[in-house]
Amino acid sequence: MTLESRVQNPILHPLLFIFQVIQFVLNKLLSPTPPSRKARLGRPRIAVIGAGITGVTSAAHCVGHGCDVRIFEAGKEENIGGIWSRVNNTSGLQIHSLMYRFHPSVNWKQGYPDKQQILSQVRELWKRYRLDERTVFETPVTSARQHPETKKWIINNDAKTHGQFDGIICAVGTCGRPKIPHIPGMDSFQGEIHHSSQLTGKAAKGKTVIIIGGGASAVESIEYAVEEGAAQVYVLARSEKWIIPRNPVVDMLLALNIFGQETRFSWIPEFFLRKLFYRELEDIAPPSGKKGLFTDTPMVNSEVMDQIRSGKVKWLRCDIEGFTENGVKINRREQGTNPKDAGQKEEIKGNMVIMATGFQRPKLDFLPKECLEGDYKPPNWYLQTFPPQFPGVAAINCTYMNGIGSVGNWHIGIYTRLLLVFLLDDRARPRTFWMKRWIDMTAFLKRRSPVGPFEFFTYLELMWWFFFCVAINPFRWKWAFFVFFGLGENLPMKVVAAEERLRNRMKARETEDQGTMANGVRHVREEEIRGRTMRIVT
């Protein structure tokens, strides 16, 4: 299921060889220089909360640009890599690694790397940028507050141990602990019940496997069951989700919808998916006009369709009514029906049930309450990442809901560098009023979307957000090359220093003029008093 890419075999794998060359060039051009052991990193100082892919990547960008960081990880060192450290050994990327280059120095050897290769790249990045010296483990963050005078951030009310920080990167992700809902009759089931993330070491050979859930976790569970040699696999899905081909060209084309929502032309990719990809399996696709392609994160997999065609996997649209001793009771429904609608009662018998029910979303409740209340709470933040009240806080990949092509790519670096710009240049820093107006504008532009304005976006829409953010403020223009490519931060810093000197000069001149004016007024008043005195004496 993985496509191996060997640099030494350009004739056998020409496209993947080109990919390797591109990765080499990107690494040389765009990777920030790792700090030396004796390097003294300066301001701004950033607290990074979470040591998953986003946390490690953003911290690497910070130290690569000379900024000091401290990573706070709630788990142990073995949890470096976040959710990837907790999934099954059989798990791997569903999208092509071309769309999962979370740092310019990442060097993929396969088109679809597995868990071990992904964790290896994260750990290498962590050590290459000496982040192992700046990470504290088993330190869950319970509070982040600003000092009332210095306005610097204090983590866990412990400035003595951790110091104070100029900014915060929240990188707690979207997948926390496994979510296993209680279903009536679970205790009476005679077989095995496992969460989809806890399948390593579990035997499924020759068994009938029932998968409850129809999202990305279900796809991984299918891969596990087929690889383990299960006799039959049933997928019990409450509603339809789009499945798109595991093809980087198709995936990138879909991510080019700059509007980030359903449009009058959305029927075109949906039509081609039904006719060319689903074909005779069109019954399991979302019905026309019911659920658009640009409303929810699609599943990315081609082999699932082959397994359904072969009959080894059966995909059933149904409601779960409860467990029995030998299986699961369901209410099987037709295409286009809603959950709980009338259907056909059935019992699906099996030996093993896999709960592909996802994960609990980690909370951001350690941030100040005003970030999480009212109309401007996540995901309704500036660029979906910066709370309007605190532009020095970036919740990267934490507020993400749904999207196409919008995970694990260059945007981690762009968000991180925007945060550094906001902290280094007060004239480039957005004001709360204008951050809220951008949120309002985006909500207005996406007012016809069937989901919330920030509940779905595409990668091209995200790039448009970044472009607009830089272009709208002339004081950010000098930072554009740095924001988008991570290059040339010295020049804008010199411009910022020159602007600061000019402002100081203007303030000094204004103070001098005010002093001169005050002296002139005082002199005129003295003359007036002297004249009045002379007249009285006379």
Secondary structure, DSSP 8 states (H G I E B T S, - for coil): ---B--TT-TTT-HHHHHHHHHHHHHHHHH------TT---EEEEEEEE--BHHHHHHHHHHHHTTEEEEEE-SS-GGGTBGGGGTS-TT-B-SS-GGG---STT---SBSS-BHHHHHHHHHHHHHHTTGGGGEE-S-----EEE-TTT--EEETT-HHHH--BSEEEE---S--SB-----TTGGG--SEEEETT--TT---TT-EEEEE--SHHHHHHHHHHHHHT-SEEEEEESS---EE-S-HHHHHHHTT-TT-S--TTTHHHHHHIIIIIIGGGGGGS--TTTS-GGGS--EE-SHHHHHHHHTSEEEEEEEEEEE-SSEEEEEE--TT--TT---EEEEEE-SEEEE---B-----TTS-GGGSSTTS-TTSSBTTTB-TT-TTEEETTTS---EES-SSSTHHHHHHHHHHHHHH-TTTS--HHHHHHHHHHHHHHTTT-SS-TTS-EEHHHHHHHHHHHHHT-GGGGGGHHHHHHS---HHHHHHHHHHHHHHHHHHHHHHHHHHHHHHHHHHHHHHHHHHHHHHHH-
